[in-house]
């Protein structure tokens, strides 16, 4: 399911217009992104937790040349599903 399909499904279930649902989805996703950029977590009870994971600097290998290279430390978004979501998927 992509974003457009999600919006259509929510609009069908709620009776709201797709335009209204699009605005709500955009605000929710934007708020989650902004919160992660600020270094904070978003915890949605029963669904899961969005957080920022820090990756340490490390040494890697260029697959084309076999040459060793340094990979800088970085941050990446991560999602940890909650117990209710894990149980629902089983």
N, CA, C and O atoms as a GROMACS GRO file, in nm:
protein
  360
    1UNK      N    1   0.086  -0.118   0.000
    1UNK     CA    2   0.000   0.000   0.000
    1UNK      C    3   0.090   0.123   0.000
    1UNK      O    4   0.182   0.134   0.081
    2UNK      N    5   0.062   0.214  -0.090
    2UNK     CA    6   0.138   0.338  -0.092
    2UNK      C    7   0.054   0.450  -0.027
    2UNK      O    8  -0.056   0.425   0.021
    3UNK      N    9   0.108   0.571  -0.026
    3UNK     CA   10   0.042   0.682   0.043
    3UNK      C   11  -0.095   0.710  -0.018
    3UNK      O   12  -0.192   0.732   0.055
    4UNK      N   13  -0.104   0.711  -0.149
    4UNK     CA   14  -0.230   0.740  -0.217
    4UNK      C   15  -0.336   0.636  -0.182
    4UNK      O   16  -0.452   0.671  -0.157
    5UNK      N   17  -0.298   0.509  -0.180
    5UNK     CA   18  -0.391   0.402  -0.144
    5UNK      C   19  -0.433   0.412   0.002
    5UNK      O   20  -0.549   0.384   0.035
    6UNK      N   21  -0.340   0.450   0.090
    6UNK     CA   22  -0.371   0.469   0.231
    6UNK      C   23  -0.476   0.579   0.247
    6UNK      O   24  -0.574   0.562   0.320
    7UNK      N   25  -0.454   0.690   0.180
    7UNK     CA   26  -0.548   0.802   0.188
    7UNK      C   27  -0.687   0.760   0.140
    7UNK      O   28  -0.787   0.794   0.202
    8UNK      N   29  -0.692   0.688   0.031
    8UNK     CA   30  -0.821   0.643  -0.024
    8UNK      C   31  -0.892   0.548   0.075
    8UNK      O   32  -1.013   0.559   0.095
    9UNK      N   33  -0.816   0.456   0.135
    9UNK     CA   34  -0.875   0.361   0.230
    9UNK      C   35  -0.930   0.433   0.353
    9UNK      O   36  -1.040   0.401   0.399
   10UNK      N   37  -0.854   0.529   0.406
   10UNK     CA   38  -0.900   0.603   0.524
   10UNK      C   39  -1.022   0.687   0.489
   10UNK      O   40  -1.117   0.694   0.568
   11UNK      N   41  -1.022   0.749   0.373
   11UNK     CA   42  -1.137   0.830   0.331
   11UNK      C   43  -1.262   0.743   0.317
   11UNK      O   44  -1.371   0.785   0.356
   12UNK      N   45  -1.246   0.625   0.263
   12UNK     CA   46  -1.359   0.534   0.247
   12UNK      C   47  -1.415   0.490   0.383
   12UNK      O   48  -1.536   0.486   0.402
   13UNK      N   49  -1.326   0.459   0.477
   13UNK     CA   50  -1.371   0.412   0.609
   13UNK      C   51  -1.431   0.523   0.695
   13UNK      O   52  -1.520   0.497   0.776
   14UNK      N   53  -1.383   0.647   0.678
   14UNK     CA   54  -1.428   0.755   0.764
   14UNK      C   55  -1.538   0.841   0.703
   14UNK      O   56  -1.613   0.908   0.776
   15UNK      N   57  -1.548   0.841   0.571
   15UNK     CA   58  -1.646   0.926   0.506
   15UNK      C   59  -1.596   1.068   0.480
   15UNK      O   60  -1.668   1.149   0.422
   16UNK      N   61  -1.474   1.099   0.522
   16UNK     CA   62  -1.415   1.230   0.495
   16UNK      C   63  -1.362   1.232   0.352
   16UNK      O   64  -1.340   1.127   0.292
   17UNK      N   65  -1.341   1.350   0.299
   17UNK     CA   66  -1.291   1.362   0.162
   17UNK      C   67  -1.143   1.323   0.157
   17UNK      O   68  -1.071   1.332   0.256
   18UNK      N   69  -1.099   1.279   0.039
   18UNK     CA   70  -0.959   1.244   0.022
   18UNK      C   71  -0.870   1.366   0.042
   18UNK      O   72  -0.756   1.353   0.089
   19UNK      N   73  -0.919   1.483   0.008
   19UNK     CA   74  -0.842   1.606   0.026
   19UNK      C   75  -0.815   1.630   0.175
   19UNK      O   76  -0.703   1.661   0.215
   20UNK      N   77  -0.920   1.614   0.258
   20UNK     CA   78  -0.903   1.632   0.402
   20UNK      C   79  -0.807   1.528   0.461
   20UNK      O   80  -0.722   1.562   0.542
   21UNK      N   81  -0.822   1.404   0.420
   21UNK     CA   82  -0.736   1.297   0.470
   21UNK      C   83  -0.592   1.320   0.426
   21UNK      O   84  -0.499   1.294   0.502
   22UNK      N   85  -0.571   1.370   0.304
   22UNK     CA   86  -0.436   1.400   0.255
   22UNK      C   87  -0.370   1.502   0.344
   22UNK      O   88  -0.253   1.488   0.380
   23UNK      N   89  -0.443   1.607   0.381
   23UNK     CA   90  -0.388   1.710   0.469
   23UNK      C   91  -0.351   1.652   0.605
   23UNK      O   92  -0.244   1.683   0.658
   24UNK      N   93  -0.436   1.568   0.660
   24UNK     CA   94  -0.410   1.508   0.792
   24UNK      C   95  -0.286   1.416   0.785
   24UNK      O   96  -0.199   1.424   0.871
   25UNK      N   97  -0.279   1.332   0.683
   25UNK     CA   98  -0.165   1.241   0.668
   25UNK      C   99  -0.036   1.321   0.651
   25UNK      O  100   0.066   1.287   0.712
   26UNK      N  101  -0.039   1.426   0.570
   26UNK     CA  102   0.080   1.509   0.551
   26UNK      C  103   0.125   1.574   0.682
   26UNK      O  104   0.245   1.581   0.710
   27UNK      N  105   0.029   1.622   0.761
   27UNK     CA  106   0.064   1.685   0.890
   27UNK      C  107   0.122   1.581   0.986
   27UNK      O  108   0.220   1.609   1.054
   28UNK      N  109   0.063   1.462   0.991
   28UNK     CA  110   0.113   1.357   1.079
   28UNK      C  111   0.256   1.319   1.041
   28UNK      O  112   0.344   1.313   1.127
   29UNK      N  113   0.279   1.293   0.913
   29UNK     CA  114   0.412   1.252   0.869
   29UNK      C  115   0.514   1.365   0.888
   29UNK      O  116   0.629   1.340   0.926
   30UNK      N  117   0.472   1.488   0.863
   30UNK     CA  118   0.560   1.602   0.884
   30UNK      C  119   0.597   1.620   1.030
   30UNK      O  120   0.712   1.651   1.063
   31UNK      N  121   0.500   1.600   1.118
   31UNK     CA  122   0.525   1.612   1.261
   31UNK      C  123   0.621   1.503   1.310
   31UNK      O  124   0.710   1.530   1.390
   32UNK      N  125   0.603   1.382   1.261
   32UNK     CA  126   0.695   1.273   1.296
   32UNK      C  127   0.835   1.307   1.248
   32UNK      O  128   0.931   1.291   1.323
   33UNK      N  129   0.848   1.354   1.125
   33UNK     CA  130   0.979   1.390   1.070
   33UNK      C  131   1.045   1.501   1.150
   33UNK      O  132   1.162   1.492   1.184
   34UNK      N  133   0.968   1.607   1.179
   34UNK     CA  134   1.022   1.720   1.255
   34UNK      C  135   1.069   1.677   1.393
   34UNK      O  136   1.173   1.723   1.441
   35UNK      N  137   0.993   1.590   1.457
   35UNK     CA  138   1.028   1.541   1.591
   35UNK      C  139   1.159   1.462   1.586
   35UNK      O  140   1.244   1.477   1.673
   36UNK      N  141   1.175   1.377   1.484
   36UNK     CA  142   1.297   1.299   1.470
   36UNK      C  143   1.416   1.389   1.438
   36UNK      O  144   1.526   1.366   1.489
   37UNK      N  145   1.397   1.491   1.355
   37UNK     CA  146   1.504   1.585   1.323
   37UNK      C  147   1.552   1.655   1.450
   37UNK      O  148   1.671   1.682   1.464
   38UNK      N  149   1.460   1.684   1.541
   38UNK     CA  150   1.495   1.748   1.669
   38UNK      C  151   1.563   1.651   1.766
   38UNK      O  152   1.607   1.692   1.873
   39UNK      N  153   1.572   1.523   1.728
   39UNK     CA  154   1.639   1.423   1.812
   39UNK      C  155   1.548   1.356   1.914
   39UNK      O  156   1.597   1.288   2.004
   40UNK      N  157   1.418   1.374   1.900
   40UNK     CA  158   1.323   1.314   1.994
   40UNK      C  159   1.256   1.191   1.933
   40UNK      O  160   1.266   1.167   1.813
   41UNK      N  161   1.188   1.115   2.018
   41UNK     CA  162   1.117   0.994   1.975
   41UNK      C  163   0.968   1.023   1.962
   41UNK      O  164   0.916   1.116   2.024
   42UNK      N  165   0.901   0.943   1.880
   42UNK     CA  166   0.755   0.946   1.870
   42UNK      C  167   0.707   0.807   1.908
   42UNK      O  168   0.737   0.709   1.840
   43UNK      N  169   0.632   0.798   2.018
   43UNK     CA  170   0.583   0.671   2.067
   43UNK      C  171   0.431   0.668   2.055
   43UNK      O  172   0.362   0.747   2.120
   44UNK      N  173   0.379   0.578   1.972
   44UNK     CA  174   0.236   0.564   1.954
   44UNK      C  175   0.196   0.431   2.019
   44UNK      O  176   0.224   0.324   1.966
   45UNK      N  177   0.130   0.442   2.133
   45UNK     CA  178   0.094   0.324   2.212
   45UNK      C  179   0.016   0.224   2.127
   45UNK      O  180  -0.079   0.261   2.058
   46UNK      N  181   0.056   0.098   2.134
   46UNK     CA  182  -0.010  -0.008   2.061
   46UNK      C  183   0.035  -0.021   1.916
   46UNK      O  184   0.002  -0.119   1.850
   47UNK      N  185   0.109   0.077   1.866
   47UNK     CA  186   0.154   0.072   1.727
   47UNK      C  187   0.305   0.057   1.719
   47UNK      O  188   0.355  -0.038   1.660
   48UNK      N  189   0.378   0.151   1.778
   48UNK     CA  190   0.523   0.141   1.775
   48UNK      C  191   0.591   0.272   1.807
   48UNK      O  192   0.527   0.370   1.846
   49UNK      N  193   0.722   0.271   1.790
   49UNK     CA  194   0.804   0.386   1.826
   49UNK      C  195   0.895   0.423   1.709
   49UNK      O  196   0.963   0.338   1.652
   50UNK      N  197   0.895   0.552   1.674
   50UNK     CA  198   0.988   0.606   1.577
   50UNK      C  199   1.100   0.672   1.655
   50UNK      O  200   1.075   0.748   1.749
   51UNK      N  201   1.225   0.643   1.618
   51UNK     CA  202   1.338   0.701   1.688
   51UNK      C  203   1.455   0.721   1.594
   51UNK      O  204   1.454   0.673   1.480
   52UNK      N  205   1.557   0.793   1.642
   52UNK     CA  206   1.677   0.816   1.564
   52UNK      C  207   1.787   0.727   1.620
   52UNK      O  208   1.815   0.729   1.739
   53UNK      N  209   1.848   0.648   1.532
   53UNK     CA  210   1.956   0.559   1.574
   53UNK      C  211   2.088   0.616   1.522
   53UNK      O  212   2.098   0.656   1.406
   54UNK      N  213   2.186   0.621   1.609
   54UNK     CA  214   2.318   0.671   1.570
   54UNK      C  215   2.406   0.555   1.529
   54UNK      O  216   2.414   0.453   1.597
   55UNK      N  217   2.472   0.572   1.416
   55UNK     CA  218   2.566   0.472   1.366
   55UNK      C  219   2.707   0.524   1.388
   55UNK      O  220   2.738   0.638   1.352
   56UNK      N  221   2.791   0.443   1.445
   56UNK     CA  222   2.929   0.483   1.470
   56UNK      C  223   3.008   0.483   1.340
   56UNK      O  224   2.973   0.416   1.243
   57UNK      N  225   3.116   0.561   1.339
   57UNK     CA  226   3.206   0.559   1.224
   57UNK      C  227   3.270   0.420   1.216
   57UNK      O  228   3.292   0.354   1.318
   58UNK      N  229   3.301   0.378   1.094
   58UNK     CA  230   3.359   0.244   1.078
   58UNK      C  231   3.441   0.238   0.949
   58UNK      O  232   3.437   0.329   0.866
   59UNK      N  233   3.513   0.133   0.936
   59UNK     CA  234   3.591   0.110   0.815
   59UNK      C  235   3.512   0.019   0.722
   59UNK      O  236   3.452  -0.079   0.768
   60UNK      N  237   3.512   0.050   0.595
   60UNK     CA  238   3.442  -0.031   0.497
   60UNK      C  239   3.534  -0.064   0.381
   60UNK      O  240   3.652  -0.029   0.382
   61UNK      N  241   3.480  -0.133   0.281
   61UNK     CA  242   3.557  -0.172   0.164
   61UNK      C  243   3.479  -0.132   0.039
   61UNK      O  244   3.360  -0.162   0.028
   62UNK      N  245   3.546  -0.065  -0.054
   62UNK     CA  246   3.485  -0.032  -0.182
   62UNK      C  247   3.470  -0.162  -0.260
   62UNK      O  248   3.571  -0.227  -0.288
   63UNK      N  249   3.346  -0.202  -0.295
   63UNK     CA  250   3.327  -0.331  -0.361
   63UNK      C  251   3.389  -0.338  -0.502
   63UNK      O  252   3.423  -0.447  -0.549
   64UNK      N  253   3.404  -0.226  -0.568
   64UNK     CA  254   3.464  -0.226  -0.702
   64UNK      C  255   3.614  -0.245  -0.699
   64UNK      O  256   3.670  -0.321  -0.778
   65UNK      N  257   3.680  -0.173  -0.606
   65UNK     CA  258   3.826  -0.174  -0.606
   65UNK      C  259   3.886  -0.258  -0.494
   65UNK      O  260   4.004  -0.294  -0.500
   66UNK      N  261   3.806  -0.288  -0.393
   66UNK     CA  262   3.860  -0.361  -0.278
   66UNK      C  263   3.938  -0.270  -0.184
   66UNK      O  264   3.996  -0.317  -0.087
   67UNK      N  265   3.938  -0.140  -0.214
   67UNK     CA  266   4.012  -0.043  -0.134
   67UNK      C  267   3.939  -0.014  -0.003
   67UNK      O  268   3.816  -0.001  -0.002
   68UNK      N  269   4.013  -0.004   0.106
   68UNK     CA  270   3.956   0.029   0.236
   68UNK      C  271   3.916   0.176   0.236
   68UNK      O  272   3.985   0.261   0.179
   69UNK      N  273   3.803   0.207   0.302
   69UNK     CA  274   3.760   0.345   0.313
   69UNK      C  275   3.694   0.368   0.447
   69UNK      O  276   3.646   0.275   0.512
   70UNK      N  277   3.692   0.495   0.486
   70UNK     CA  278   3.635   0.532   0.615
   70UNK      C  279   3.490   0.576   0.593
   70UNK      O  280   3.463   0.659   0.506
   71UNK      N  281   3.397   0.520   0.670
   71UNK     CA  282   3.256   0.558   0.664
   71UNK      C  283   3.228   0.643   0.787
   71UNK      O  284   3.247   0.599   0.900
   72UNK      N  285   3.181   0.765   0.763
   72UNK     CA  286   3.155   0.860   0.872
   72UNK      C  287   3.039   0.813   0.960
   72UNK      O  288   2.954   0.736   0.918
   73UNK      N  289   3.038   0.862   1.084
   73UNK     CA  290   2.925   0.837   1.174
   73UNK      C  291   2.801   0.904   1.115
   73UNK      O  292   2.812   1.007   1.049
   74UNK      N  293   2.684   0.846   1.138
   74UNK     CA  294   2.561   0.903   1.084
   74UNK      C  295   2.442   0.871   1.175
   74UNK      O  296   2.453   0.792   1.268
   75UNK      N  297   2.332   0.934   1.145
   75UNK     CA  298   2.207   0.908   1.216
   75UNK      C  299   2.106   0.859   1.114
   75UNK      O  300   2.106   0.904   0.999
   76UNK      N  301   2.019   0.768   1.155
   76UNK     CA  302   1.917   0.716   1.065
   76UNK      C  303   1.787   0.694   1.143
   76UNK      O  304   1.790   0.657   1.260
   77UNK      N  305   1.672   0.717   1.078
   77UNK     CA  306   1.545   0.691   1.146
   77UNK      C  307   1.521   0.541   1.158
   77UNK      O  308   1.563   0.463   1.072
   78UNK      N  309   1.453   0.503   1.265
   78UNK     CA  310   1.425   0.362   1.289
   78UNK      C  311   1.283   0.350   1.344
   78UNK      O  312   1.234   0.440   1.412
   79UNK      N  313   1.219   0.238   1.315
   79UNK     CA  314   1.086   0.210   1.368
   79UNK      C  315   1.089   0.078   1.442
   79UNK      O  316   1.136  -0.022   1.389
   80UNK      N  317   1.039   0.079   1.565
   80UNK     CA  318   1.026  -0.043   1.644
   80UNK      C  319   0.877  -0.069   1.663
   80UNK      O  320   0.809   0.008   1.730
   81UNK      N  321   0.826  -0.178   1.606
   81UNK     CA  322   0.682  -0.206   1.622
   81UNK      C  323   0.648  -0.240   1.767
   81UNK      O  324   0.728  -0.300   1.839
   82UNK      N  325   0.529  -0.201   1.809
   82UNK     CA  326   0.480  -0.232   1.943
   82UNK      C  327   0.427  -0.374   1.948
   82UNK      O  328   0.408  -0.439   1.846
   83UNK      N  329   0.404  -0.422   2.070
   83UNK     CA  330   0.358  -0.559   2.090
   83UNK      C  331   0.226  -0.585   2.019
   83UNK      O  332   0.209  -0.690   1.957
   84UNK      N  333   0.132  -0.492   2.028
   84UNK     CA  334   0.001  -0.512   1.965
   84UNK      C  335   0.015  -0.526   1.814
   84UNK      O  336  -0.054  -0.608   1.754
   85UNK      N  337   0.102  -0.448   1.752
   85UNK     CA  338   0.123  -0.459   1.608
   85UNK      C  339   0.190  -0.591   1.572
   85UNK      O  340   0.154  -0.656   1.474
   86UNK      N  341   0.288  -0.630   1.652
   86UNK     CA  342   0.355  -0.760   1.627
   86UNK      C  343   0.256  -0.875   1.637
   86UNK      O  344   0.257  -0.965   1.553
   87UNK      N  345   0.171  -0.870   1.740
   87UNK     CA  346   0.073  -0.977   1.759
   87UNK      C  347  -0.031  -0.980   1.646
   87UNK      O  348  -0.075  -1.087   1.605
   88UNK      N  349  -0.069  -0.862   1.597
   88UNK     CA  350  -0.168  -0.855   1.489
   88UNK      C  351  -0.114  -0.912   1.358
   88UNK      O  352  -0.189  -0.968   1.279
   89UNK      N  353   0.016  -0.899   1.336
   89UNK     CA  354   0.077  -0.946   1.212
   89UNK      C  355   0.097  -1.097   1.214
   89UNK      O  356   0.098  -1.159   1.108
   90UNK      N  357   0.112  -1.156   1.331
   90UNK     CA  358   0.137  -1.300   1.341
   90UNK      C  359   0.028  -1.378   1.278
   90UNK      O  360   0.032  -1.501   1.277
   0.00000   0.00000   0.00000
